């Protein structure tokens, strides 16, 4: 996941959520959301699934992966 942070931020903003609210919804910290969006650390697969489920999108969509 090379540039996943921009995608994560995009989906959060599309849902009109701030980092703190999203963190509460998926049971993590605002600091984790910030680190993910700034490409400092990668979210675990369980958090990726939680985010994709919340947004009702696929994991590929979540991270901006395009399959040719």
Backbone bond lengths (Angstrom), bond angles and torsions (degrees), N, CA, C in turn:
res aa  C-N    CA-C-N  psi(-1)  N-CA   C-N-CA  omega(-1)  CA-C   N-CA-C  phi
1 X - - - 1.452 - - 1.518 108.19 -
2 X 1.299 115.02 95.94 1.442 119.22 -172.64 1.534 113.79 -79.63
3 X 1.308 117.96 -53.11 1.463 121.52 -176.52 1.521 110.73 -123.00
4 X 1.293 115.50 46.28 1.458 121.55 -176.49 1.517 112.65 -68.33
5 X 1.315 118.21 -28.04 1.467 121.67 -174.54 1.513 113.56 -57.99
6 X 1.330 116.58 -43.81 1.463 119.98 178.87 1.520 111.13 -62.09
7 X 1.331 116.27 -39.23 1.461 120.32 178.77 1.527 111.18 -66.51
8 X 1.324 116.55 -43.73 1.455 120.01 179.20 1.526 110.65 -60.46
9 X 1.315 115.70 -42.77 1.465 120.39 179.19 1.529 110.64 -65.66
10 X 1.320 116.26 -42.22 1.462 121.29 179.38 1.534 110.83 -57.36
11 X 1.330 116.55 -48.85 1.469 119.92 -178.93 1.523 111.29 -64.46
12 X 1.320 116.78 -38.79 1.470 119.88 178.52 1.522 110.25 -63.00
13 X 1.316 116.25 -46.12 1.457 119.99 -179.17 1.529 112.04 -66.97
14 X 1.325 116.80 -36.96 1.470 120.87 176.71 1.531 110.92 -61.06
15 X 1.328 116.08 -32.43 1.466 121.32 178.74 1.525 111.90 -85.10
16 X 1.335 116.74 3.20 1.469 122.22 -179.81 1.524 112.17 56.72
17 X 1.322 115.70 45.05 1.462 121.30 178.72 1.515 110.02 -115.40
18 X 1.323 116.81 145.41 1.458 119.08 168.94 1.529 107.32 -91.95
19 X 1.307 116.28 170.00 1.461 120.28 -176.50 1.524 112.29 -60.84
20 X 1.298 116.77 -40.37 1.467 120.67 -177.70 1.526 111.69 -64.42
21 X 1.317 116.81 -43.53 1.459 120.37 179.80 1.517 110.77 -65.17
22 X 1.329 116.83 -45.44 1.468 119.97 178.34 1.518 110.73 -60.07
23 X 1.309 116.58 -42.58 1.463 120.44 179.53 1.524 111.16 -57.57
24 X 1.308 116.60 -43.82 1.469 120.07 178.42 1.522 111.40 -64.27
25 X 1.323 116.85 -38.87 1.464 120.79 -178.13 1.527 112.87 -64.85
26 X 1.339 116.55 -33.44 1.469 118.81 -177.93 1.527 112.19 -110.27
27 X 1.323 116.03 11.90 1.468 121.73 173.76 1.533 113.82 62.08
28 X 1.319 114.54 54.56 1.463 120.94 173.97 1.526 107.45 -141.85
29 X 1.313 117.10 -171.57 1.462 120.50 -179.43 1.532 111.39 -100.74
30 X 1.308 114.74 156.87 1.477 120.01 175.09 1.515 109.95 -60.85
31 X 1.331 117.23 -34.32 1.461 121.11 179.40 1.522 110.77 -62.68
32 X 1.336 117.27 -38.78 1.463 119.62 177.27 1.518 111.09 -63.35
33 X 1.314 117.21 -44.64 1.469 120.95 178.88 1.532 109.10 -57.88
34 X 1.315 117.01 -45.30 1.462 121.61 179.66 1.528 111.27 -61.54
35 X 1.320 116.90 -45.23 1.474 120.26 179.80 1.522 111.45 -62.50
36 X 1.336 116.42 -40.01 1.464 119.37 178.57 1.524 110.79 -64.46
37 X 1.317 116.27 -45.86 1.463 120.68 -177.25 1.524 112.24 -67.83
38 X 1.320 117.08 -25.45 1.465 121.13 178.99 1.527 112.46 -95.89
39 X 1.334 116.52 11.98 1.463 122.43 178.60 1.520 113.60 57.40
40 X 1.319 116.60 29.14 1.462 120.30 178.19 1.523 111.31 -82.16
41 X 1.319 116.13 -37.24 1.470 122.56 176.24 1.524 108.24 -143.04
42 X 1.330 116.18 156.76 1.454 120.84 177.14 1.523 109.42 -94.82
43 X 1.326 116.37 137.82 1.461 118.56 176.28 1.531 109.54 -68.68
44 X 1.311 116.57 149.55 1.467 120.20 176.55 1.525 108.72 -67.05
45 X 1.316 115.20 161.87 1.462 119.43 -179.98 1.527 110.89 -60.75
46 X 1.320 117.32 -33.71 1.470 118.57 179.85 1.529 111.12 -65.37
47 X 1.319 118.04 -36.21 1.467 119.98 176.10 1.524 111.02 -72.80
48 X 1.320 117.33 -35.41 1.464 119.96 176.24 1.524 110.25 -61.65
49 X 1.321 116.39 -43.28 1.463 120.62 177.99 1.524 110.01 -63.29
50 X 1.322 117.17 -43.12 1.469 120.63 179.34 1.531 110.77 -61.50
51 X 1.311 116.85 -42.25 1.467 120.44 178.83 1.522 111.09 -65.98
52 X 1.323 116.96 -47.42 1.469 120.60 -180.00 1.522 110.67 -61.07
53 X 1.320 116.57 -42.10 1.467 119.92 177.88 1.525 111.01 -62.95
54 X 1.313 116.95 -43.86 1.459 120.05 -179.74 1.532 110.70 -61.06
55 X 1.334 116.10 -45.31 1.468 120.54 -178.24 1.528 112.63 -80.29
56 X 1.344 117.10 -9.49 1.463 122.77 -177.72 1.530 111.49 59.71
57 X 1.342 114.11 48.20 1.464 121.79 177.52 1.522 108.65 -133.23
58 X 1.324 116.01 169.44 1.460 120.27 177.92 1.531 109.89 -79.65
59 X 1.310 114.79 164.45 1.466 119.00 175.28 1.522 110.89 -63.20
60 X 1.325 117.48 -37.56 1.463 120.49 176.61 1.526 110.99 -59.21
61 X 1.317 116.62 -46.05 1.468 120.15 178.04 1.520 111.34 -62.28
62 X 1.318 116.08 -39.63 1.462 121.12 -177.89 1.517 111.55 -55.09
63 X 1.324 116.49 -42.40 1.466 119.33 -175.54 1.534 112.96 -103.11
64 X 1.328 116.51 6.51 1.465 120.00 176.40 1.513 114.23 76.28
65 X 1.328 116.56 23.93 1.464 120.49 -179.44 1.518 108.74 -80.07
66 X 1.333 115.18 126.82 1.443 121.02 179.22 1.522 108.93 -112.95
67 X 1.306 115.43 126.62 1.464 120.60 -179.64 1.523 107.60 -100.34
68 X 1.338 115.66 124.55 1.472 118.25 -177.46 1.519 113.16 -65.38
